[in-house]
Amino acid sequence: MKIITPLIKILHLKSYLKYINFIYKADLLIQKKEFNEAIRLCEQVEVYLPKLENVYGKEALYELYYIKGCAFMYLSDYDSGICYLTKSLLYKESNKQALDYLGLMYLDKDRFKSRNYFLDSLKINDKDYRTYFNLGLLESTEKNYDEAIINLKKSINLNKEHMASYYKLGTVYFMQNDLVNAQKYISKLVDKYGFQFYKNIQQKDFLENKNLLGSKKSEFIRWIKYEFFK
């Protein structure tokens, strides 16, 4: 077993600081939406990983694969995004954001894996409204409406200003033909956005990730008009 002494860490400090500087720059590029540049920068610094991993441990180095995975995800290259975010979890299992992103990217590929990533994320922090919203999205896509309702209500309880949760919950109730509860939750958006909400929902993809309403979208729009703007 190799013993890592303070002297060994000092000898590798220059490489480690260079690695940290590259990671900082790559993170800034992500924030600027310069995703290809962020990937290029990550590839430049990957050469330092094997040496630094032996000295500083895996958890100190998870950012590289995390940032690279995020960049691919934002470019809609989900296979590459999944590859690198999965690698980042090998370096730091408790990276909640990586678990959430993997859950989202697997939504169209493998819903069993998607659900498990969201559930693992909640084991780290069960107070994140976004994860409950994503679970509600998944369950509604699977037509598990009762489970969708439970998760969407949890999302709203944690963040009463998250309008997407109200909208999704209202559409789930609409799909169940529970118009009383559908009206209750959709009214939150009407109160906040007024007639602009009615105009927005006529757009093809307005908050309709996975198109829960399907062929009932036109019926839903007519119901909104009659219920709130007659």
C-alpha positions as CSV (number, residue, x, y, z in Angstrom):
1,M,0.0,0.0,0.0
2,K,1.4,3.3,-1.0
3,I,1.8,5.9,1.7
4,I,1.0,9.5,0.7
5,T,3.1,11.9,2.8
6,P,2.7,15.7,3.0
7,L,5.9,16.0,1.0
8,I,4.5,13.9,-1.9
9,K,1.4,16.2,-1.9
10,I,3.7,19.3,-2.0
11,L,5.6,17.9,-5.0
12,H,2.3,17.5,-6.9
13,L,0.9,20.8,-5.7
14,K,1.8,22.7,-8.9
15,S,-0.1,20.1,-11.1
16,Y,-3.0,20.2,-8.7
17,L,-3.3,24.0,-8.7
18,K,-3.1,23.9,-12.5
19,Y,-5.9,21.4,-12.5
20,I,-8.0,23.5,-10.2
21,N,-7.4,26.6,-12.4
22,F,-8.6,24.7,-15.5
23,I,-11.7,23.4,-13.7
24,Y,-12.6,27.0,-12.6
25,K,-12.2,28.2,-16.2
26,A,-14.3,25.3,-17.5
27,D,-17.1,26.1,-15.0
28,L,-17.1,29.7,-16.1
29,L,-17.4,28.6,-19.7
30,I,-20.5,26.5,-18.8
31,Q,-22.0,29.5,-17.2
32,K,-21.4,31.5,-20.4
33,K,-23.0,28.6,-22.4
34,E,-19.7,28.0,-24.2
35,F,-20.1,24.3,-23.9
36,N,-17.7,23.1,-26.6
37,E,-14.9,25.2,-25.2
38,A,-15.6,23.8,-21.7
39,I,-15.3,20.2,-23.1
40,R,-12.0,21.2,-24.9
41,L,-10.6,22.6,-21.7
42,C,-11.6,19.5,-19.7
43,E,-9.8,17.3,-22.2
44,Q,-6.7,19.3,-21.8
45,V,-6.6,18.7,-18.1
46,E,-7.6,15.0,-18.1
47,V,-3.9,14.1,-18.5
48,Y,-3.3,15.2,-14.9
49,L,-5.9,12.8,-13.4
50,P,-4.1,9.5,-13.0
51,K,-1.2,11.2,-11.2
52,L,-3.3,13.4,-9.0
53,E,-5.8,10.7,-8.1
54,N,-3.1,8.7,-6.4
55,V,-2.1,11.7,-4.3
56,Y,-5.3,13.6,-3.6
57,G,-7.9,10.9,-3.8
58,K,-10.9,10.5,-6.2
59,E,-13.3,12.9,-4.5
60,A,-11.0,15.9,-5.0
61,L,-11.2,15.3,-8.8
62,Y,-14.8,14.6,-9.5
63,E,-15.4,18.1,-11.0
64,L,-13.8,17.4,-14.3
65,Y,-16.1,14.6,-15.3
66,Y,-19.1,16.4,-13.8
67,I,-18.4,19.6,-15.8
68,K,-17.7,17.6,-19.0
69,G,-20.9,15.6,-18.5
70,C,-22.9,18.8,-18.0
71,A,-21.5,20.4,-21.1
72,F,-22.5,17.4,-23.2
73,M,-25.9,17.4,-21.6
74,Y,-26.5,21.0,-22.5
75,L,-25.4,20.2,-26.1
76,S,-28.1,17.5,-26.1
77,D,-25.5,14.8,-26.5
78,Y,-27.1,12.7,-23.8
79,D,-25.1,9.5,-24.4
80,S,-21.8,11.4,-23.7
81,G,-23.5,13.3,-20.9
82,I,-24.5,10.1,-19.2
83,C,-21.1,8.6,-19.7
84,Y,-19.2,11.4,-18.0
85,L,-21.7,12.1,-15.2
86,T,-21.7,8.4,-14.4
87,K,-17.9,8.7,-14.2
88,S,-18.2,11.7,-11.9
89,L,-20.2,9.5,-9.4
90,L,-17.3,7.0,-9.3
91,Y,-15.3,9.9,-7.9
92,K,-18.0,11.3,-5.6
93,E,-21.1,9.3,-5.0
94,S,-22.8,12.1,-3.1
95,N,-23.0,14.5,-6.1
96,K,-26.7,15.2,-5.9
97,Q,-26.8,17.4,-9.0
98,A,-25.2,14.6,-11.1
99,L,-27.8,12.2,-9.9
100,D,-30.6,14.6,-10.9
101,Y,-29.2,15.2,-14.3
102,L,-28.7,11.5,-14.9
103,G,-32.4,11.0,-13.9
104,L,-33.5,13.6,-16.5
105,M,-31.3,12.2,-19.3
106,Y,-32.5,8.6,-18.7
107,L,-36.2,9.8,-18.8
108,D,-36.5,8.8,-22.5
109,K,-34.0,5.9,-22.3
110,D,-34.6,3.9,-19.2
111,R,-37.3,5.1,-16.8
112,F,-36.3,2.4,-14.2
113,K,-32.8,3.9,-14.0
114,S,-34.3,7.4,-14.1
115,R,-36.5,6.8,-11.1
116,N,-33.6,5.2,-9.2
117,Y,-31.3,8.2,-9.8
118,F,-34.0,10.6,-8.5
119,L,-34.6,8.4,-5.5
120,D,-30.8,8.3,-4.8
121,S,-30.8,12.0,-5.1
122,L,-33.5,12.3,-2.4
123,K,-31.4,10.2,-0.1
124,I,-28.9,13.0,-0.1
125,N,-31.4,15.8,0.2
126,D,-35.1,15.1,0.6
127,K,-36.0,18.8,0.7
128,D,-35.3,19.5,-3.0
129,Y,-38.5,20.5,-4.7
130,R,-37.0,20.0,-8.1
131,T,-36.3,16.3,-7.6
132,Y,-39.9,15.8,-6.5
133,F,-41.1,17.7,-9.6
134,N,-38.9,15.5,-11.8
135,L,-40.3,12.4,-10.2
136,G,-43.8,13.7,-10.7
137,L,-42.9,14.3,-14.4
138,L,-41.6,10.7,-14.7
139,E,-44.7,9.2,-13.0
140,S,-47.1,11.2,-15.1
141,T,-45.3,10.1,-18.2
142,E,-45.8,6.5,-17.1
143,K,-49.4,7.3,-16.3
144,N,-48.9,6.5,-12.7
145,Y,-51.1,9.5,-11.8
146,D,-51.5,8.8,-8.1
147,E,-47.7,8.7,-7.6
148,A,-47.3,11.8,-9.8
149,I,-49.8,13.7,-7.6
150,I,-47.9,12.7,-4.4
151,N,-44.6,13.9,-5.7
152,L,-45.9,17.1,-7.3
153,K,-47.6,18.0,-4.0
154,K,-44.4,17.5,-2.2
155,S,-42.7,19.8,-4.7
156,I,-45.3,22.5,-4.1
157,N,-45.1,22.1,-0.3
158,L,-41.3,22.8,-0.6
159,N,-41.6,25.7,-3.0
160,K,-45.0,27.3,-3.3
161,E,-43.7,29.6,-6.1
162,H,-42.8,26.7,-8.5
163,M,-45.5,27.3,-11.1
164,A,-44.4,24.3,-13.3
165,S,-45.5,22.0,-10.4
166,Y,-48.9,23.6,-10.2
167,Y,-49.3,23.3,-13.9
168,K,-48.2,19.7,-14.1
169,L,-50.4,18.8,-11.1
170,G,-53.4,20.5,-12.7
171,T,-52.9,18.6,-15.9
172,V,-52.6,15.3,-14.1
173,Y,-56.0,16.0,-12.4
174,F,-57.4,17.0,-15.8
175,M,-56.3,13.7,-17.2
176,Q,-58.1,11.9,-14.3
177,N,-61.2,14.0,-15.1
178,D,-61.0,15.6,-11.6
179,L,-61.9,19.1,-12.8
180,V,-62.4,20.5,-9.3
181,N,-58.7,19.8,-8.3
182,A,-57.5,20.7,-11.8
183,Q,-59.2,24.1,-11.4
184,K,-57.7,24.5,-8.0
185,Y,-54.1,24.2,-9.2
186,I,-54.4,25.8,-12.6
187,S,-56.0,28.9,-10.9
188,K,-52.5,29.6,-9.4
189,L,-51.1,30.2,-12.8
190,V,-54.1,32.3,-13.9
191,D,-53.8,34.4,-10.8
192,K,-50.1,35.0,-11.5
193,Y,-50.0,35.4,-15.3
194,G,-53.6,36.3,-16.2
195,F,-54.7,36.1,-19.8
196,Q,-51.0,35.7,-20.8
197,F,-51.2,32.1,-19.4
198,Y,-54.0,31.2,-21.8
199,K,-52.0,32.6,-24.7
200,N,-48.9,30.7,-23.5
201,I,-50.5,27.3,-23.2
202,Q,-51.5,27.4,-26.9
203,Q,-47.8,27.2,-27.8
204,K,-46.9,23.8,-28.9
205,D,-44.6,22.8,-26.0
206,F,-45.6,25.1,-23.2
207,L,-44.4,23.3,-20.0
208,E,-45.4,20.1,-21.8
209,N,-42.3,18.0,-21.3
210,K,-43.3,14.5,-22.4
211,N,-46.6,16.0,-23.7
212,L,-48.7,14.5,-20.9
213,L,-51.9,15.9,-22.4
214,G,-51.4,14.3,-25.8
215,S,-54.5,14.4,-27.9
216,K,-56.4,16.1,-25.0
217,K,-54.3,19.3,-25.3
218,S,-57.0,21.1,-27.4
219,E,-59.7,19.9,-25.0
220,F,-57.6,21.3,-22.1
221,I,-57.2,24.6,-23.8
222,R,-60.9,24.9,-24.4
223,W,-61.6,24.0,-20.8
224,I,-59.1,26.7,-19.6
225,K,-60.9,29.3,-21.7
226,Y,-64.3,28.3,-20.5
227,E,-63.3,28.0,-16.8
228,F,-61.3,31.2,-16.5
229,F,-61.8,33.5,-19.4
230,K,-65.4,33.1,-20.5
